[in-house]
Amino acid sequence: MKKLVFAVCISASALGFAQEYIVPAASPRQKVEQQFSMSKVTVDYGRPGVKGRKIFGELVPYNQVWRAGANSSTKITFGQAMNFGGKIVQPGTYGLFIVPTEKEWKVILNKDFQQWGAYTYDAKQDVVDVTVPVKKLAEKQEWFEITLDPTDENSGNLVIKWDMAEAEVPLKPAKPEAVTKIEEKLKEIKKIEADAAKAKS
């Protein structure tokens, strides 16, 4: 009986320790979010490290679909219709995959964003794909990184870096003229409100 009570106590202590302390992840998860035009873009992905390995062409084979990160597939969410590298994408969440070659990457948005890695990747579920050039970095990027870099209030770049490679996919609203009209209307409303406030004072 004493042994049983002791075992229960040990198990409870271990459970409490596990809840208080999180074991470091080999490929930590990161979520990046950027206000974009009238909405926002969010990317959720795993960040593997180089760790002395040869990455592209070996760990990540050329001409094969890669999960663009580690563990579960990378997810990208658009809050509005988007021009993704020249192709229109509707609002929603997509799996982001890459087919790398030495000089260019095919960046793919796929309907299935809940799979583990790219093991069940189905090209029939692809929404769009764009091919972008690969640049060589001046310094090694140890941890895989995806950033959302604005170029102005209505456009930006999805930037992907790892090891000595970097690629960018341009992003902008699918209908920039509609965004412009909305912005103009908001300015008109603000002016009317400001004029009304002055009249009261």
C-alpha positions as CSV (number, residue, x, y, z in Angstrom):
1,M,0.0,0.0,0.0
2,K,2.9,2.3,0.9
3,K,4.5,1.6,-2.4
4,L,1.3,2.4,-4.3
5,V,0.9,5.8,-2.4
6,F,4.6,6.6,-3.1
7,A,4.1,5.8,-6.8
8,V,1.0,8.0,-7.0
9,C,2.9,10.9,-5.3
10,I,5.8,10.6,-7.7
11,S,3.4,10.6,-10.7
12,A,1.6,13.6,-9.4
13,S,4.9,15.4,-8.9
14,A,6.1,14.6,-12.4
15,L,2.8,15.8,-13.9
16,G,3.1,19.1,-12.0
17,F,6.7,19.5,-13.1
18,A,5.7,18.9,-16.8
19,Q,2.9,21.4,-16.6
20,E,5.2,24.1,-15.1
21,Y,8.2,23.5,-17.4
22,I,8.0,23.0,-21.1
23,V,10.7,20.8,-22.7
24,P,12.5,22.9,-25.4
25,A,11.4,22.1,-28.9
26,A,14.0,21.1,-31.5
27,S,12.1,23.3,-34.0
28,P,10.2,25.9,-32.0
29,R,6.8,27.1,-33.4
30,Q,6.4,30.8,-34.3
31,K,3.5,32.9,-35.4
32,V,4.0,36.2,-37.2
33,E,1.2,38.7,-38.0
34,Q,1.2,41.8,-40.0
35,Q,-1.5,44.5,-40.5
36,F,-2.0,44.5,-44.2
37,S,-4.2,47.0,-46.2
38,M,-7.7,46.7,-44.7
39,S,-7.0,43.4,-42.8
40,K,-4.0,41.3,-41.8
41,V,-1.8,38.3,-42.8
42,T,-0.7,35.6,-40.3
43,V,1.9,32.8,-40.7
44,D,2.2,29.9,-38.3
45,Y,5.3,27.7,-38.8
46,G,8.0,25.6,-37.2
47,R,11.6,26.8,-37.2
48,P,14.2,24.1,-37.7
49,G,17.9,25.0,-37.3
50,V,20.8,24.3,-39.8
51,K,22.9,22.6,-37.0
52,G,25.8,22.0,-39.3
53,R,23.8,20.2,-41.9
54,K,23.7,20.7,-45.7
55,I,20.2,22.0,-46.2
56,F,19.0,22.6,-49.8
57,G,19.8,19.7,-52.1
58,E,20.3,17.3,-49.2
59,L,18.2,17.6,-46.1
60,V,15.6,19.4,-48.2
61,P,15.9,17.7,-51.6
62,Y,15.6,19.7,-54.8
63,N,12.4,19.2,-56.9
64,Q,10.4,17.7,-54.1
65,V,7.6,19.3,-52.0
66,W,8.8,20.6,-48.7
67,R,6.6,21.7,-45.8
68,A,8.3,25.1,-45.6
69,G,9.4,24.6,-41.9
70,A,9.2,21.7,-39.5
71,N,6.6,19.4,-37.9
72,S,3.0,20.3,-38.9
73,S,2.6,22.2,-42.2
74,T,3.1,25.9,-42.4
75,K,-0.2,27.8,-42.3
76,I,-0.8,31.2,-43.9
77,T,-4.1,33.2,-43.3
78,F,-5.3,36.1,-45.4
79,G,-8.0,38.3,-44.0
80,Q,-8.9,39.7,-47.4
81,A,-8.6,38.7,-51.1
82,M,-4.9,38.8,-52.0
83,N,-2.6,39.2,-55.0
84,F,-0.1,36.5,-54.1
85,G,2.9,36.9,-56.4
86,G,0.6,37.9,-59.3
87,K,-2.2,35.4,-58.6
88,I,-5.4,36.0,-56.8
89,V,-6.2,34.2,-53.6
90,Q,-9.4,34.4,-51.6
91,P,-9.5,35.1,-47.9
92,G,-8.9,32.0,-45.7
93,T,-6.2,29.7,-44.3
94,Y,-3.9,27.7,-46.6
95,G,-1.0,25.3,-46.2
96,L,2.2,26.8,-47.5
97,F,4.6,24.5,-49.3
98,I,7.8,24.9,-51.4
99,V,9.4,23.0,-54.2
100,P,13.0,24.2,-54.2
101,T,15.6,24.2,-56.9
102,E,19.1,25.8,-56.7
103,K,18.0,29.0,-58.5
104,E,14.3,29.3,-57.9
105,W,11.5,28.1,-55.6
106,K,7.9,27.2,-56.4
107,V,5.8,28.5,-53.5
108,I,2.5,26.7,-53.2
109,L,-0.8,27.5,-51.4
110,N,-2.8,24.3,-50.7
111,K,-6.3,23.9,-49.3
112,D,-5.1,21.3,-46.7
113,F,-3.4,23.3,-43.9
114,Q,-3.9,20.6,-41.2
115,Q,-1.5,17.9,-42.3
116,W,1.7,16.8,-40.7
117,G,4.6,17.9,-42.8
118,A,4.1,17.1,-46.5
119,Y,3.5,13.4,-46.2
120,T,-0.1,13.6,-47.4
121,Y,0.4,16.5,-49.7
122,D,-2.0,16.4,-52.7
123,A,-1.3,18.6,-55.7
124,K,-5.0,18.4,-56.5
125,Q,-5.7,20.6,-53.5
126,D,-3.4,23.4,-54.7
127,V,-5.0,26.8,-55.0
128,V,-2.1,28.7,-56.6
129,D,1.6,28.4,-57.1
130,V,4.2,31.1,-58.0
131,T,7.8,30.7,-58.9
132,V,10.3,33.2,-57.4
133,P,14.1,33.6,-57.7
134,V,16.4,32.5,-54.9
135,K,19.0,35.0,-53.6
136,K,22.2,34.0,-51.8
137,L,22.5,35.6,-48.4
138,A,25.7,37.3,-47.2
139,E,25.4,35.6,-43.9
140,K,24.0,32.2,-42.8
141,Q,20.4,32.2,-41.5
142,E,20.8,29.5,-38.8
143,W,17.0,29.2,-37.9
144,F,14.4,29.0,-40.7
145,E,12.5,32.2,-40.8
146,I,9.4,33.6,-42.4
147,T,8.7,37.4,-42.1
148,L,6.1,39.7,-43.5
149,D,7.8,42.9,-44.6
150,P,5.6,45.9,-45.6
151,T,6.7,48.0,-48.5
152,D,3.9,50.5,-47.9
153,E,0.5,50.5,-46.2
154,N,-1.1,48.3,-48.8
155,S,1.7,46.0,-50.0
156,G,4.6,43.9,-48.8
157,N,6.6,40.8,-49.2
158,L,6.5,37.3,-47.7
159,V,10.2,36.7,-47.1
160,I,11.5,33.2,-46.5
161,K,15.1,32.6,-45.3
162,W,17.2,29.6,-44.3
163,D,20.9,28.7,-44.4
164,M,22.3,30.8,-47.3
165,A,19.0,31.1,-49.3
166,E,16.3,33.8,-49.4
167,A,13.2,34.2,-51.5
168,E,10.3,36.7,-51.6
169,V,6.7,36.6,-52.7
170,P,5.1,40.0,-53.3
171,L,1.7,40.6,-51.6
172,K,-0.9,43.3,-52.4
173,P,-4.7,43.6,-52.3
174,A,-6.5,41.7,-55.0
175,K,-8.5,44.9,-55.8
176,P,-6.4,47.9,-54.9
177,E,-8.9,50.3,-56.5
178,A,-11.6,49.1,-54.0
179,V,-9.2,49.7,-51.1
180,T,-8.4,53.2,-52.4
181,K,-12.2,54.0,-52.6
182,I,-12.7,52.8,-49.0
183,E,-9.8,54.9,-47.7
184,E,-11.1,58.0,-49.5
185,K,-14.6,57.4,-48.0
186,L,-13.1,57.0,-44.5
187,K,-11.2,60.3,-45.0
188,E,-14.4,62.0,-46.0
189,I,-16.2,60.7,-42.8
190,K,-13.3,61.8,-40.6
191,K,-13.5,65.3,-42.2
192,I,-17.2,65.5,-41.7
193,E,-16.8,64.5,-38.0
194,A,-14.0,67.0,-37.5
195,D,-16.1,69.8,-39.1
196,A,-19.1,68.9,-36.9
197,A,-16.9,69.0,-33.8
198,K,-15.6,72.4,-34.7
199,A,-19.2,73.7,-35.3
200,K,-20.2,72.5,-31.8
201,S,-17.3,74.3,-30.2
